Amino acid sequence: MGEWVPAAMMVAVYVGVAAGLAWLALRVRRRGISSPALGVFDEIYRPTAAESRIEIQIQAEWQDPTETPDRPTRPDQLR
């Protein structure tokens, strides 16, 4: 009868770890913090994903130059 106790404990630990990782993944996705946390793994195992992430960051940080009064804003004003 006592032979199933260690097996049940192993299954409980396995299920607990899997549930913890699933919860962590859900939290990371909701907060949007997965990019910095997984950047190293992307560079090692998925280089194209790392390059795409870097490109997305660059485009997100890029801003349009500020408009000046002497710079035309519409194509018909370029003459």
Residue frames relative to the residue before (quaternion, step in Angstrom):
aa qw qx qy qz dx dy dz
M 1.0000 0.0000 0.0000 0.0000 0.00 0.00 0.00
G 0.7032 0.4644 -0.2725 0.4643 3.57 1.02 -0.72
E 0.4982 0.6774 -0.4212 0.3398 3.60 1.24 -0.03
W 0.6780 0.5058 -0.2978 0.4425 3.61 1.07 -0.56
V 0.5133 0.6668 -0.4158 0.3450 3.60 1.22 -0.35
P 0.6821 0.4583 -0.3233 0.4692 3.67 0.77 -0.81
A 0.6354 0.5206 -0.3350 0.4616 3.60 1.03 -0.73
A 0.6515 0.5036 -0.3155 0.4717 3.58 0.97 -0.81
M 0.6366 0.5188 -0.3298 0.4656 3.59 1.02 -0.73
M 0.6392 0.5192 -0.3242 0.4656 3.59 0.99 -0.79
V 0.6563 0.4976 -0.3103 0.4747 3.58 0.95 -0.87
A 0.6461 0.5227 -0.3213 0.4539 3.60 0.97 -0.82
V 0.6494 0.5012 -0.3171 0.4759 3.59 0.97 -0.81
Y 0.6448 0.5236 -0.3171 0.4578 3.58 0.94 -0.88
V 0.6763 0.4796 -0.2902 0.4780 3.59 0.87 -0.95
G 0.6414 0.5308 -0.3232 0.4499 3.60 1.00 -0.77
V 0.6624 0.4901 -0.3033 0.4786 3.58 0.94 -0.85
A 0.6563 0.5049 -0.3134 0.4648 3.60 0.93 -0.87
A 0.6595 0.4929 -0.3105 0.4750 3.60 0.96 -0.81
G 0.6390 0.5261 -0.3244 0.4579 3.61 1.01 -0.75
L 0.6672 0.4857 -0.3033 0.4764 3.58 0.96 -0.80
A 0.6321 0.5184 -0.3345 0.4689 3.58 1.03 -0.73
W 0.6430 0.5103 -0.3175 0.4747 3.59 0.98 -0.81
L 0.6550 0.5138 -0.3089 0.4600 3.59 0.96 -0.88
A 0.6496 0.5120 -0.3188 0.4628 3.58 0.96 -0.83
L 0.6475 0.5152 -0.3160 0.4642 3.57 0.97 -0.79
R 0.6631 0.5066 -0.2992 0.4628 3.56 0.95 -0.86
V 0.6544 0.5146 -0.3094 0.4596 3.57 0.96 -0.88
R 0.6630 0.5022 -0.3110 0.4599 3.60 0.95 -0.82
R 0.6647 0.5093 -0.3128 0.4483 3.58 0.95 -0.83
R 0.7297 0.4215 -0.2420 0.4810 3.58 0.94 -0.82
G 0.3943 -0.7463 0.4601 0.2756 3.58 1.20 -0.34
I 0.4855 0.6715 -0.4344 0.3532 3.58 1.09 0.60
S 0.4072 0.7438 -0.4599 0.2634 3.56 1.20 0.24
S 0.5811 0.6224 -0.3790 0.3624 3.58 1.05 -0.62
P 0.7224 0.4008 -0.2802 0.4889 3.65 0.69 -0.89
A 0.6587 0.5292 -0.3214 0.4274 3.58 0.99 -0.76
L 0.7783 0.3387 -0.1725 0.4998 3.59 0.97 -0.78
G 0.3750 0.7684 -0.4584 0.2425 3.58 1.24 0.07
V 0.6511 0.5141 -0.3163 0.4601 3.57 0.97 -0.82
F 0.6799 0.4804 -0.2966 0.4680 3.59 0.90 -0.87
D 0.6158 0.5322 -0.3499 0.4637 3.58 1.07 -0.66
E 0.6633 0.5080 -0.3164 0.4493 3.58 0.92 -0.84
I 0.6874 0.4747 -0.2871 0.4688 3.58 1.02 -0.72
Y 0.8284 0.2841 -0.1110 0.4697 3.55 0.64 -1.15
R 0.7954 0.1388 -0.0720 0.5856 3.60 1.12 -0.55
P 0.1400 -0.8430 0.5125 0.0843 3.62 0.34 1.17
T 0.6374 0.5239 -0.3519 0.4419 3.60 1.00 -0.64
A 0.6190 0.5246 -0.3444 0.4723 3.60 1.09 -0.63
A 0.6411 0.5162 -0.3248 0.4659 3.58 1.01 -0.77
E 0.6499 0.5032 -0.3199 0.4712 3.59 0.97 -0.80
S 0.6472 0.5097 -0.3213 0.4669 3.58 0.99 -0.78
R 0.6426 0.5230 -0.3230 0.4574 3.58 0.98 -0.82
I 0.6494 0.5074 -0.3136 0.4716 3.57 0.97 -0.84
E 0.6513 0.5130 -0.3144 0.4625 3.59 0.95 -0.84
I 0.6433 0.5114 -0.3206 0.4710 3.60 0.99 -0.79
Q 0.6447 0.5144 -0.3225 0.4645 3.59 0.98 -0.78
I 0.6443 0.5175 -0.3228 0.4615 3.58 0.96 -0.84
Q 0.6841 0.4773 -0.2941 0.4666 3.58 0.89 -0.89
A 0.6371 0.5232 -0.3344 0.4567 3.60 1.06 -0.65
E 0.7003 0.4599 -0.2645 0.4777 3.57 1.06 -0.73
W 0.5710 0.6050 -0.3798 0.4046 3.56 1.20 -0.46
Q 0.0967 -0.7932 0.6002 0.0354 3.55 -0.94 0.89
D 0.5457 -0.5864 0.4808 0.3566 3.51 -1.21 0.53
P 0.5206 -0.6115 0.4705 0.3657 3.58 -1.03 0.61
T 0.5514 -0.6192 0.4379 0.3477 3.53 -1.05 0.66
E 0.4754 -0.6691 0.4976 0.2806 3.50 -1.08 0.76
T 0.1863 -0.7631 0.6101 0.1040 3.55 -1.05 0.82
P 0.6263 -0.5662 0.3649 0.3924 3.60 -1.09 0.50
D 0.7154 0.4466 -0.2762 0.4609 3.60 1.01 -0.63
R 0.6153 0.5331 -0.3563 0.4585 3.59 1.21 -0.09
P 0.3961 -0.7271 0.5041 0.2456 3.60 -0.70 1.06
T 0.3014 -0.7767 0.5315 0.1527 3.54 -1.04 0.78
R 0.7377 0.3376 -0.2127 0.5446 3.59 1.21 -0.41
P 0.6037 -0.5934 0.3895 0.3628 3.60 -1.09 0.67
D 0.6634 0.5070 -0.3312 0.4395 3.63 1.00 -0.64
Q 0.6354 0.5224 -0.3328 0.4612 3.63 1.21 -0.20
L 0.4999 0.6902 -0.4102 0.3248 3.61 1.23 -0.10
R 0.5600 0.6323 -0.3917 0.3649 3.64 1.14 -0.30
